Amino acid sequence: MPSSVIRSFAYDPEHHRLAVTFVSGKSYAYLGVPEGVAANFSRAFSKGEYFNAAIRDLYPFEKLR
């Protein structure tokens, strides 16, 4: 299902890094995200709800350009 909050995302399993681009155009990399969390995020019916519950505020992040 398309998200009203998240435009796209990509996971790098080697570095446990989840890159998320929001519909606002802002992009962030979340660091130390376990593969299982990224897989659940990918399968989540509501990406925004899952992101808020399981990723946001739980993993350090850096803003991407």
Secondary structure, DSSP 4 states (H G I P E B T S, - for coil): ---SSEEEEEEETTTTEEEEEETTS-EEEEES--HHHHHHHHH-S-HHHHHHHHTTTTS-EEEE-
